[in-house]
Amino acid sequence: MERVIVIRHHDIDSAGFIAEALQARGAALSVHLFPDGPLPAPAGADHIVVLGAVSSVNDPDPWIAAELDWLRTADQAGVPVLGICFGAQALCAAFGGRVEAMERREIGWTLVDSLDQDVVPPGPWLEFHNDRCLPPADAAVLARNDVAVQAFAIGPHLAVQFHPEVDGPQLKRWLDAHTDDDPATLGIDPDQFLADTIREEPAARDRADRLVAAFLRLSRLSRAGRAARSAWPAWPRTAGPRRRRTPRHGTPPGSGRPGPPGRSW
């Protein structure tokens, strides 16, 4: 039985569809709330999942620096990491990339341009963030849109800017936690966003399962001794801006996660 460490940063968060996909494959999940509690030793785990946070990776909080060091320790121990939103940005920052605030937030169900749909399906995916990744030079960019890089790999690690784990109840908890935010400034109708998410659940569950399958498959290739970097497809670095896609539902892209500017969930 494979052992998977899940790091969440808020008690209202859950690995959701990602947890379901891992458990369906026989994995045993060990869930840890950080920074309210300590980070576990990564050695001995088979995989790690790092979820989102309202903080920015660029914030000066000591726990963020500690988490980046912990990710480097996991890498040295040979444990592949799946980073989601803030988790993706943490991977980016930990391994030589940069994270920057966007000019506009991105929130809603959005399609992405995927290099390999067997690795990252084009979606739609749920977006909820204000920061974006500028991956390091040795990263393989796997998906993007006109707003941000949406998925990339660094060695055996997979980072996704979107939220493959979220179902209706999870989004409802997020929206309830941000009732002080004016929906007009976020560019969304919260009720419609929630209705879209509930309607999208069956397809979102399937996409999350496919994403987990690709993550595990490519992790196995790395462990088998093949170069992890070559296991991922490579997006041409000379590629121009990606064509803007229209979201499938009513929520527009180019808004952001509730919270102060420069934050990602």
QUIGI-V460592 format. One record per residue. N is the residue number from 0. RES is the residue in one letter. PHI is phi in degrees with one decimal (NA if undefined). BURIAL is 1 if it has 9 or more other ideal C-beta (glycine too) atoms within 8 Angstrom, else 0. D_CENTER is the distance of its C-alpha to the mean C-alpha in Angstrom with 2 decimals. Layout:
n:N res:RES phi:PHI burial:BURIAL d_center:D_CENTER
n:N res:RES phi:PHI burial:BURIAL d_center:D_CENTER
This chain:
n:0 res:M phi:NA burial:0 d_center:24.51
n:1 res:E phi:-77.2 burial:1 d_center:21.23
n:2 res:R phi:-105.6 burial:1 d_center:19.92
n:3 res:V phi:-122.5 burial:1 d_center:16.25
n:4 res:I phi:-88.7 burial:1 d_center:15.34
n:5 res:V phi:-115.0 burial:1 d_center:12.75
n:6 res:I phi:-105.9 burial:1 d_center:12.27
n:7 res:R phi:-117.8 burial:1 d_center:12.01
n:8 res:H phi:-112.2 burial:1 d_center:13.32
n:9 res:H phi:-141.4 burial:0 d_center:15.14
n:10 res:D phi:-71.9 burial:0 d_center:17.54
n:11 res:I phi:-89.8 burial:0 d_center:16.59
n:12 res:D phi:-91.9 burial:1 d_center:13.09
n:13 res:S phi:-145.3 burial:0 d_center:12.76
n:14 res:A phi:-75.9 burial:1 d_center:10.72
n:15 res:G phi:47.0 burial:1 d_center:12.59
n:16 res:F phi:-63.5 burial:1 d_center:12.55
n:17 res:I phi:-66.9 burial:1 d_center:10.65
n:18 res:A phi:-61.1 burial:1 d_center:13.48
n:19 res:E phi:-58.1 burial:1 d_center:15.99
n:20 res:A phi:-65.6 burial:1 d_center:15.27
n:21 res:L phi:-68.3 burial:1 d_center:15.60
n:22 res:Q phi:-67.3 burial:1 d_center:18.67
n:23 res:A phi:-64.3 burial:0 d_center:20.16
n:24 res:R phi:-97.4 burial:1 d_center:20.35
n:25 res:G phi:89.7 burial:0 d_center:22.16
n:26 res:A phi:-76.7 burial:1 d_center:19.67
n:27 res:A phi:-103.0 burial:0 d_center:20.57
n:28 res:L phi:-97.7 burial:1 d_center:17.84
n:29 res:S phi:-116.2 burial:1 d_center:18.58
n:30 res:V phi:-99.7 burial:0 d_center:16.70
n:31 res:H phi:-129.6 burial:1 d_center:17.14
n:32 res:L phi:-99.4 burial:1 d_center:16.99
n:33 res:F phi:-129.4 burial:1 d_center:16.79
n:34 res:P phi:-95.1 burial:0 d_center:18.60
n:35 res:D phi:-64.2 burial:0 d_center:20.96
n:36 res:G phi:-132.8 burial:0 d_center:21.63
n:37 res:P phi:-77.0 burial:0 d_center:21.60
n:38 res:L phi:-78.3 burial:0 d_center:19.03
n:39 res:P phi:-76.8 burial:0 d_center:20.36
n:40 res:A phi:-67.2 burial:0 d_center:21.73
n:41 res:P phi:-71.8 burial:1 d_center:19.28
n:42 res:A phi:-60.1 burial:0 d_center:22.36
n:43 res:G phi:99.4 burial:0 d_center:23.18
n:44 res:A phi:-83.3 burial:1 d_center:19.72
n:45 res:D phi:-92.1 burial:0 d_center:18.73
n:46 res:H phi:-150.1 burial:1 d_center:14.94
n:47 res:I phi:-132.7 burial:1 d_center:12.46
n:48 res:V phi:-122.3 burial:1 d_center:9.23
n:49 res:V phi:-115.0 burial:1 d_center:7.96
n:50 res:L phi:-89.9 burial:1 d_center:6.78
n:51 res:G phi:-81.3 burial:1 d_center:7.04
n:52 res:A phi:-158.4 burial:1 d_center:10.50
n:53 res:V phi:-78.0 burial:1 d_center:13.09
n:54 res:S phi:-75.2 burial:1 d_center:14.17
n:55 res:S phi:-94.8 burial:1 d_center:13.69
n:56 res:V phi:-58.6 burial:1 d_center:13.35
n:57 res:N phi:-83.2 burial:0 d_center:16.75
n:58 res:D phi:-64.4 burial:0 d_center:18.43
n:59 res:P phi:-83.6 burial:0 d_center:21.33
n:60 res:D phi:-64.2 burial:0 d_center:20.70
n:61 res:P phi:-59.4 burial:0 d_center:21.77
n:62 res:W phi:-65.9 burial:0 d_center:19.09
n:63 res:I phi:-68.9 burial:1 d_center:16.41
n:64 res:A phi:-60.3 burial:0 d_center:18.70
n:65 res:A phi:-65.0 burial:1 d_center:19.25
n:66 res:E phi:-69.8 burial:1 d_center:15.63
n:67 res:L phi:-64.1 burial:1 d_center:15.45
n:68 res:D phi:-62.0 burial:1 d_center:18.74
n:69 res:W phi:-65.0 burial:1 d_center:17.56
n:70 res:L phi:-64.4 burial:1 d_center:14.80
n:71 res:R phi:-65.5 burial:1 d_center:17.70
n:72 res:T phi:-64.2 burial:1 d_center:19.83
n:73 res:A phi:-61.7 burial:1 d_center:17.51
n:74 res:D phi:-62.3 burial:1 d_center:17.61
n:75 res:Q phi:-64.4 burial:0 d_center:21.38
n:76 res:A phi:-82.5 burial:0 d_center:21.64
n:77 res:G phi:77.2 burial:0 d_center:20.08
n:78 res:V phi:-101.5 burial:1 d_center:17.21
n:79 res:P phi:-66.8 burial:1 d_center:14.17
n:80 res:V phi:-119.4 burial:1 d_center:10.75
n:81 res:L phi:-104.6 burial:1 d_center:7.47
n:82 res:G phi:-104.4 burial:1 d_center:4.96
n:83 res:I phi:-116.8 burial:1 d_center:1.88
n:84 res:C phi:55.0 burial:1 d_center:3.54
n:85 res:F phi:-56.4 burial:1 d_center:6.67
n:86 res:G phi:-62.5 burial:1 d_center:5.92
n:87 res:A phi:-66.8 burial:1 d_center:5.16
n:88 res:Q phi:-67.0 burial:1 d_center:8.15
n:89 res:A phi:-65.1 burial:1 d_center:9.98
n:90 res:L phi:-61.0 burial:1 d_center:10.05
n:91 res:C phi:-58.9 burial:1 d_center:11.26
n:92 res:A phi:-68.9 burial:1 d_center:13.83
n:93 res:A phi:-68.3 burial:1 d_center:14.92
n:94 res:F phi:-118.7 burial:1 d_center:15.96
n:95 res:G phi:101.0 burial:0 d_center:17.78
n:96 res:G phi:-91.3 burial:1 d_center:15.61
n:97 res:R phi:-128.8 burial:0 d_center:15.66
n:98 res:V phi:-125.2 burial:1 d_center:13.67
n:99 res:E phi:-134.5 burial:0 d_center:15.71
n:100 res:A phi:-71.0 burial:0 d_center:16.24
n:101 res:M phi:-89.3 burial:1 d_center:16.44
n:102 res:E phi:-69.2 burial:0 d_center:19.77
n:103 res:R phi:-140.5 burial:0 d_center:18.50
n:104 res:R phi:-73.1 burial:1 d_center:15.67
n:105 res:E phi:-125.5 burial:1 d_center:13.52
n:106 res:I phi:-145.9 burial:1 d_center:13.55
n:107 res:G phi:123.2 burial:1 d_center:14.42
n:108 res:W phi:-90.4 burial:1 d_center:14.19
n:109 res:T phi:-135.1 burial:1 d_center:14.01
n:110 res:L phi:-80.0 burial:1 d_center:14.82
n:111 res:V phi:-125.8 burial:1 d_center:13.57
n:112 res:D phi:-86.6 burial:1 d_center:15.86
n:113 res:S phi:-106.8 burial:1 d_center:14.96
n:114 res:L phi:-70.4 burial:1 d_center:17.03
n:115 res:D phi:-140.7 burial:0 d_center:17.20
n:116 res:Q phi:-69.7 burial:0 d_center:16.64
n:117 res:D phi:-75.9 burial:0 d_center:17.18
n:118 res:V phi:-95.4 burial:1 d_center:14.01
n:119 res:V phi:-126.6 burial:1 d_center:11.79
n:120 res:P phi:-58.5 burial:0 d_center:13.80
n:121 res:P phi:-70.2 burial:1 d_center:14.43
n:122 res:G phi:100.9 burial:1 d_center:13.53
n:123 res:P phi:-72.9 burial:1 d_center:14.01
n:124 res:W phi:-118.2 burial:1 d_center:10.45
n:125 res:L phi:-82.8 burial:1 d_center:10.07
n:126 res:E phi:-108.1 burial:1 d_center:9.29
n:127 res:F phi:-162.5 burial:1 d_center:10.01
n:128 res:H phi:-155.2 burial:1 d_center:10.08
n:129 res:N phi:-118.7 burial:1 d_center:13.02
n:130 res:D phi:-105.8 burial:1 d_center:12.03
n:131 res:R phi:-139.8 burial:1 d_center:11.06
n:132 res:C phi:-94.1 burial:1 d_center:10.99
n:133 res:L phi:-114.6 burial:1 d_center:14.27
n:134 res:P phi:-62.2 burial:1 d_center:13.64
n:135 res:P phi:-66.0 burial:1 d_center:16.67
n:136 res:A phi:-61.7 burial:0 d_center:19.47
n:137 res:D phi:-90.5 burial:0 d_center:18.95
n:138 res:A phi:-79.8 burial:1 d_center:15.41
n:139 res:A phi:-102.5 burial:1 d_center:15.36
n:140 res:V phi:-75.6 burial:1 d_center:13.72
n:141 res:L phi:-107.6 burial:1 d_center:12.88
n:142 res:A phi:-157.4 burial:1 d_center:12.13
n:143 res:R phi:-157.6 burial:1 d_center:12.88
n:144 res:N phi:-138.6 burial:1 d_center:14.75
n:145 res:D phi:-75.6 burial:0 d_center:17.34
n:146 res:V phi:-98.0 burial:1 d_center:15.12
n:147 res:A phi:-164.2 burial:1 d_center:12.55
n:148 res:V phi:-65.5 burial:1 d_center:11.18
n:149 res:Q phi:-104.5 burial:1 d_center:8.39
n:150 res:A phi:-158.1 burial:1 d_center:7.93
n:151 res:F phi:-156.6 burial:1 d_center:10.04
n:152 res:A phi:-121.4 burial:1 d_center:11.65
n:153 res:I phi:-126.0 burial:1 d_center:13.67
n:154 res:G phi:58.2 burial:1 d_center:16.31
n:155 res:P phi:-85.4 burial:1 d_center:15.10
n:156 res:H phi:-94.2 burial:1 d_center:11.52
n:157 res:L phi:-116.5 burial:1 d_center:8.63
n:158 res:A phi:-120.3 burial:1 d_center:5.71
n:159 res:V phi:-128.3 burial:1 d_center:3.68
n:160 res:Q phi:-76.4 burial:1 d_center:4.28
n:161 res:F phi:-82.1 burial:1 d_center:5.04
n:162 res:H phi:-115.1 burial:1 d_center:5.40
n:163 res:P phi:-75.9 burial:1 d_center:7.19
n:164 res:E phi:-89.8 burial:1 d_center:8.70
n:165 res:V phi:-84.9 burial:1 d_center:10.69
n:166 res:D phi:-115.2 burial:1 d_center:14.44
n:167 res:G phi:-59.2 burial:1 d_center:17.32
n:168 res:P phi:-58.5 burial:0 d_center:18.27
n:169 res:Q phi:-64.6 burial:1 d_center:14.89
n:170 res:L phi:-62.5 burial:1 d_center:14.91
n:171 res:K phi:-59.5 burial:1 d_center:18.59
n:172 res:R phi:-62.7 burial:1 d_center:18.05
n:173 res:W phi:-63.2 burial:1 d_center:15.82
n:174 res:L phi:-63.6 burial:1 d_center:18.48
n:175 res:D phi:-65.5 burial:0 d_center:21.26
n:176 res:A phi:-76.6 burial:0 d_center:19.96
n:177 res:H phi:-126.2 burial:1 d_center:20.28
n:178 res:T phi:-69.8 burial:0 d_center:23.66
n:179 res:D phi:-81.2 burial:0 d_center:25.00
n:180 res:D phi:-84.4 burial:1 d_center:22.97
n:181 res:D phi:-81.9 burial:0 d_center:24.96
n:182 res:P phi:-55.6 burial:0 d_center:23.30
n:183 res:A phi:-64.4 burial:0 d_center:25.37
n:184 res:T phi:-76.0 burial:0 d_center:23.71
n:185 res:L phi:-91.4 burial:1 d_center:20.25
n:186 res:G phi:76.4 burial:1 d_center:21.54
n:187 res:I phi:-133.3 burial:1 d_center:20.86
n:188 res:D phi:-104.7 burial:0 d_center:23.03
n:189 res:P phi:-55.5 burial:0 d_center:21.33
n:190 res:D phi:-64.9 burial:0 d_center:23.51
n:191 res:Q phi:-67.6 burial:1 d_center:22.76
n:192 res:F phi:-58.6 burial:1 d_center:18.98
n:193 res:L phi:-65.9 burial:1 d_center:19.39
n:194 res:A phi:-62.9 burial:0 d_center:21.87
n:195 res:D phi:-60.9 burial:1 d_center:19.67
n:196 res:T phi:-66.9 burial:1 d_center:16.87
n:197 res:I phi:-64.3 burial:1 d_center:19.58
n:198 res:R phi:-65.2 burial:0 d_center:21.09
n:199 res:E phi:-82.0 burial:1 d_center:17.92
n:200 res:E phi:-51.8 burial:1 d_center:17.29
n:201 res:P phi:-59.8 burial:0 d_center:19.19
n:202 res:A phi:-70.2 burial:0 d_center:17.59
n:203 res:A phi:-65.6 burial:1 d_center:14.01
n:204 res:R phi:-61.5 burial:1 d_center:14.94
n:205 res:D phi:-66.5 burial:0 d_center:16.30
n:206 res:R phi:-65.0 burial:1 d_center:13.39
n:207 res:A phi:-63.3 burial:1 d_center:11.12
n:208 res:D phi:-63.8 burial:1 d_center:14.15
n:209 res:R phi:-65.7 burial:1 d_center:14.48
n:210 res:L phi:-65.6 burial:1 d_center:11.02
n:211 res:V phi:-63.4 burial:1 d_center:11.91
n:212 res:A phi:-59.7 burial:1 d_center:15.35
n:213 res:A phi:-66.8 burial:1 d_center:14.41
n:214 res:F phi:-59.7 burial:1 d_center:12.43
n:215 res:L phi:-68.3 burial:1 d_center:15.53
n:216 res:R phi:-63.6 burial:0 d_center:17.94
n:217 res:L phi:-73.6 burial:1 d_center:16.93
n:218 res:S phi:-64.9 burial:1 d_center:16.85
n:219 res:R phi:-65.1 burial:0 d_center:20.35
n:220 res:L phi:-60.3 burial:1 d_center:21.48
n:221 res:S phi:-64.4 burial:1 d_center:20.64
n:222 res:R phi:-67.9 burial:0 d_center:22.49
n:223 res:A phi:-76.3 burial:0 d_center:25.34
n:224 res:G phi:101.9 burial:0 d_center:26.10
n:225 res:R phi:-80.5 burial:0 d_center:24.96
n:226 res:A phi:-64.2 burial:0 d_center:23.32
n:227 res:A phi:-60.9 burial:1 d_center:19.57
n:228 res:R phi:-60.6 burial:1 d_center:19.28
n:229 res:S phi:-77.6 burial:0 d_center:21.65
n:230 res:A phi:-75.7 burial:1 d_center:19.82
n:231 res:W phi:-97.3 burial:1 d_center:17.24
n:232 res:P phi:-64.9 burial:0 d_center:18.62
n:233 res:A phi:-116.6 burial:0 d_center:19.26
n:234 res:W phi:-80.1 burial:1 d_center:18.86
n:235 res:P phi:-57.2 burial:0 d_center:22.15
n:236 res:R phi:-73.5 burial:0 d_center:21.88
n:237 res:T phi:-91.8 burial:0 d_center:24.72
n:238 res:A phi:-62.1 burial:0 d_center:23.00
n:239 res:G phi:-81.2 burial:0 d_center:23.58
n:240 res:P phi:-58.7 burial:0 d_center:21.53
n:241 res:R phi:-80.1 burial:1 d_center:19.92
n:242 res:R phi:-66.2 burial:0 d_center:21.78
n:243 res:R phi:-67.8 burial:0 d_center:20.52
n:244 res:R phi:-108.1 burial:1 d_center:19.77
n:245 res:T phi:-91.6 burial:0 d_center:20.83
n:246 res:P phi:-63.6 burial:1 d_center:18.63
n:247 res:R phi:-73.8 burial:0 d_center:20.14
n:248 res:H phi:-110.2 burial:1 d_center:20.72
n:249 res:G phi:-76.6 burial:0 d_center:22.30
n:250 res:T phi:-77.9 burial:1 d_center:19.48
n:251 res:P phi:-78.6 burial:1 d_center:19.47
n:252 res:P phi:-73.7 burial:1 d_center:16.71
n:253 res:G phi:84.9 burial:0 d_center:17.05
n:254 res:S phi:-105.3 burial:1 d_center:16.98
n:255 res:G phi:-157.2 burial:1 d_center:14.50
n:256 res:R phi:-71.2 burial:1 d_center:13.24
n:257 res:P phi:-54.8 burial:1 d_center:16.42
n:258 res:G phi:134.5 burial:1 d_center:17.58
n:259 res:P phi:-64.9 burial:0 d_center:19.33
n:260 res:P phi:-56.1 burial:0 d_center:18.63
n:261 res:G phi:85.8 burial:0 d_center:16.23
n:262 res:R phi:-111.7 burial:1 d_center:13.91
n:263 res:S phi:-133.1 burial:1 d_center:10.26
n:264 res:W phi:-87.1 burial:1 d_center:9.45
